[in-house]
Structure formats: structure tokens, C-alpha cells
Amino acid sequence: MARTHVLSDGRGRAARKAALMLSAASALGLLLILGVPRVGACHGMFQQQHAAIMPGAPETAAQTLKKDMDKEGKVLVIDVRGPQAYAEGHVPGAINIPIEQLQNKIDEMKVPKNTTIVTVCEHGGRSSRAALELQKLGYKTSSFCRLDGWKKQGYKVETGGGKPAAAPEPH
């Protein structure tokens, strides 16, 4: 610890305070250099943030989605991530419609309103928002599923460009 000297002109208190502040700043700098993980508000600044799951969005468990997909033609799975993320791994049979294009593409595809739709993204933030948007458009049976939950169940994922967005078969 740095020693402070009392100045004879009465400014000793200010000098000690300045030295203590300098010591504290040096200690903080050393912690940052050493990479100590939890330093005040700095922690979390560098962690990857995911969109929050929207309250009120119905979630479909990975096991339920798998069962529904095994009943061919009973569910339309839409991966709402970007093309690159989709190509890196997606639920088999899912079509890729990035969330920013969802409303336009779903209209273009003329998807019947009684279609069961499950939207998917990695952690549920975008897909939960997409499920709520679809409900606003009149799709009563829309929900979301998390791709990370799908993977945790050990279900396989497809890679590559996959299927282009196409209209589902009417029920």
C-alpha cells in the first residue's frame, strides 16, 4: 500500500484521499488485467445475450413436437433464425423463414388458419415472439419449441440449406 505523507499546510487529508483513490483504481485495473470474472457492472457485458422468451407464448416440448412430427402432415415446423444458423443445424423437415419475413412469407404460402404451426429458434426468444405474431394473424394452434431442448433430448438435426419455404398440405 502506498504511504501518504501529511502535508504541513493542512492539505494532508486531501492527499491521503487522493492516494487511496489511486490505490483503488490500480487494484481495479489489476483485476481487469488478470481477468477476474466478476468485477461490478463489467460482468455480463461480454456474455452473449439471447432474446427473452415472450410471456404468454405457448411452448411445445421437444418430445411433443417429435411425436406430432411422426404423425406425418400434422404440424408445420418453421425455423425463424437466419439462413446461416438454419444451415448449421435445424429440426428435420423444418422450413426456414427468418422472423423478419414471417408475416409476408406465411401470407404468400397461403397456409390454412387451422394449420398447427411450431416455430423454432435456438433458445426460444425469437420463436416465442413468432408464435405470438402467428396467433395475431389468426393461427390458433401456433407455439414454439427450443432447438437446444430438441438437441438435449438427443434428437437429430439436419444441416445444410434444407427445404425452401413451401405451402403445407391442407388437413
Phi, psi and omega per residue, in radians:
M1 nan 2.415 -3.121
A2 -1.224 2.457 3.097
R3 -1.553 2.448 3.066
T4 -1.952 2.553 3.122
H5 -1.872 2.430 3.110
V6 -1.347 2.171 3.103
L7 -1.453 2.467 -3.066
S8 -1.294 -0.211 -3.090
D9 -1.589 0.204 3.056
G10 1.620 -0.002 -3.139
R11 -1.662 0.247 -3.105
G12 -1.028 -0.712 -3.141
R13 -1.083 -0.760 3.127
A14 -1.141 -0.668 3.135
A15 -1.157 -0.734 3.118
R16 -1.125 -0.737 3.139
K17 -1.076 -0.763 3.119
A18 -1.102 -0.704 3.134
A19 -1.147 -0.709 3.110
L20 -1.122 -0.723 3.122
M21 -1.114 -0.706 3.116
L22 -1.122 -0.714 3.107
S23 -1.104 -0.743 3.132
A24 -1.125 -0.739 3.126
A25 -1.129 -0.680 3.107
S26 -1.126 -0.726 3.133
A27 -1.122 -0.756 3.113
L28 -1.098 -0.759 3.104
G29 -1.049 -0.727 3.119
L30 -1.106 -0.739 3.103
L31 -1.061 -0.723 3.130
L32 -1.157 -0.711 3.127
I33 -1.121 -0.695 -3.139
L34 -1.304 -0.212 3.106
G35 1.371 0.518 3.091
V36 -1.073 2.166 -2.949
P37 -1.156 -0.567 -3.039
R38 -2.026 1.510 3.100
V39 -2.036 1.635 3.076
G40 0.883 -2.357 -3.069
A41 -1.300 -0.166 -3.132
C42 -1.194 -0.533 -3.133
H43 -1.131 2.376 3.127
G44 1.637 -0.338 3.139
M45 -1.116 -0.510 -3.052
F46 -1.837 0.012 3.100
Q47 -1.386 2.559 3.112
Q48 -1.226 2.315 -3.139
Q49 -1.808 2.424 3.087
H50 -1.976 2.609 3.106
A51 -1.067 2.465 3.135
A52 -1.250 2.579 3.067
I53 -1.243 2.337 -3.083
M54 -1.312 2.256 3.091
P55 -1.076 2.441 3.096
G56 1.550 -0.121 3.121
A57 -1.397 2.206 3.134
P58 -1.279 2.338 -3.125
E59 -1.864 2.427 3.051
T60 -1.855 2.182 3.107
A61 -1.161 2.656 -3.134
A62 -1.000 -0.698 -3.135
Q63 -1.099 -0.706 3.128
T64 -1.162 -0.761 3.117
L65 -1.061 -0.756 3.137
K66 -1.046 -0.792 3.114
K67 -1.068 -0.782 -3.133
D68 -1.128 -0.645 3.127
M69 -1.203 -0.539 3.117
D70 -1.191 -0.393 3.021
K71 -1.536 1.436 -2.980
E72 -0.751 2.320 3.069
G73 1.415 0.112 -3.072
K74 -1.623 -0.181 -3.094
V75 -2.610 2.462 3.048
L76 -1.814 2.068 -3.125
V77 -1.791 2.137 -3.133
I78 -2.076 2.068 3.054
D79 -1.513 2.066 -3.016
V80 -1.685 0.214 3.080
R81 -1.439 3.032 3.090
G82 -1.217 2.861 -3.099
P83 -0.996 -0.647 -3.113
Q84 -1.179 -0.808 3.111
A85 -1.105 -0.712 3.107
Y86 -1.038 -0.792 -3.110
A87 -1.139 -0.492 -3.135
E88 -1.281 -0.328 3.093
G89 2.797 2.210 -3.123
H90 -2.564 2.895 3.076
V91 -1.079 2.283 3.139
P92 -0.975 2.299 3.125
G93 1.539 -0.144 3.131
A94 -1.230 2.509 3.015
I95 -1.703 2.674 -3.087
N96 -1.794 2.022 2.995
I97 -2.353 1.788 3.107
P98 -0.949 2.515 -3.028
I99 -0.945 -0.587 -3.128
E100 -1.147 -0.363 -3.097
Q101 -1.865 0.001 -2.965
L102 -0.976 -0.929 -3.067
Q103 -1.056 -0.804 -3.138
N104 -1.118 -0.789 -3.095
K105 -1.174 -0.705 -3.116
I106 -1.146 -0.612 3.060
D107 -1.178 -0.787 3.133
E108 -1.050 -0.669 -3.086
M109 -1.320 -0.241 -3.121
K110 0.943 0.866 3.127
V111 -1.241 2.186 3.112
P112 -1.044 2.496 -3.079
K113 -1.122 -0.353 -3.138
N114 -1.551 0.112 3.131
T115 -1.263 2.329 3.024
T116 -1.387 2.110 -3.101
I117 -2.103 2.306 3.027
V118 -2.114 2.114 3.089
T119 -1.625 2.604 -3.062
V120 -2.353 2.442 2.893
C121 -2.562 -3.119 -3.025
E122 -1.093 -0.892 -3.017
H123 -2.078 -0.011 3.043
G124 1.796 -0.199 -3.112
G125 -1.139 -0.997 -3.132
R126 -1.208 -0.713 -3.079
S127 -1.204 -0.545 3.076
S128 -1.209 -0.671 3.076
R129 -1.126 -0.715 3.125
A130 -1.120 -0.700 3.127
A131 -1.078 -0.726 3.114
L132 -1.172 -0.663 3.088
E133 -1.089 -0.726 3.119
L134 -1.126 -0.648 3.081
Q135 -1.091 -0.712 3.100
K136 -1.090 -0.509 3.118
L137 -1.449 -0.021 3.068
G138 1.815 0.110 3.086
Y139 -1.535 1.782 -3.031
K140 -1.256 -0.497 -3.048
T141 -1.869 0.813 3.075
S142 -1.781 2.499 3.115
S143 -2.642 -3.106 3.126
F144 -2.282 2.767 3.099
C145 -2.408 2.545 -3.138
R146 -1.619 2.250 3.105
L147 -1.105 -0.617 3.123
D148 -1.121 -0.581 3.050
G149 -1.176 -0.677 3.085
W150 -1.030 -0.834 -3.129
K151 -1.150 -0.701 -3.127
K152 -1.088 -0.489 3.095
Q153 -1.353 -0.127 3.128
G154 1.509 0.175 3.115
Y155 -1.313 2.530 -3.084
K156 -1.306 2.727 3.032
V157 -2.096 2.626 3.046
E158 -1.638 2.652 3.031
T159 -2.107 2.877 -3.133
G160 1.705 -3.108 -3.063
G161 -1.122 -0.491 3.088
G162 1.132 -2.705 -3.053
K163 -1.496 2.399 3.000
P164 -1.270 2.793 3.114
A165 -1.083 2.142 -3.138
A166 -2.438 2.701 -3.123
A167 -1.171 2.384 3.103
P168 -1.326 2.832 3.059
E169 -1.226 2.372 3.100
P170 -1.128 2.606 -3.115
H171 -1.510 nan nan
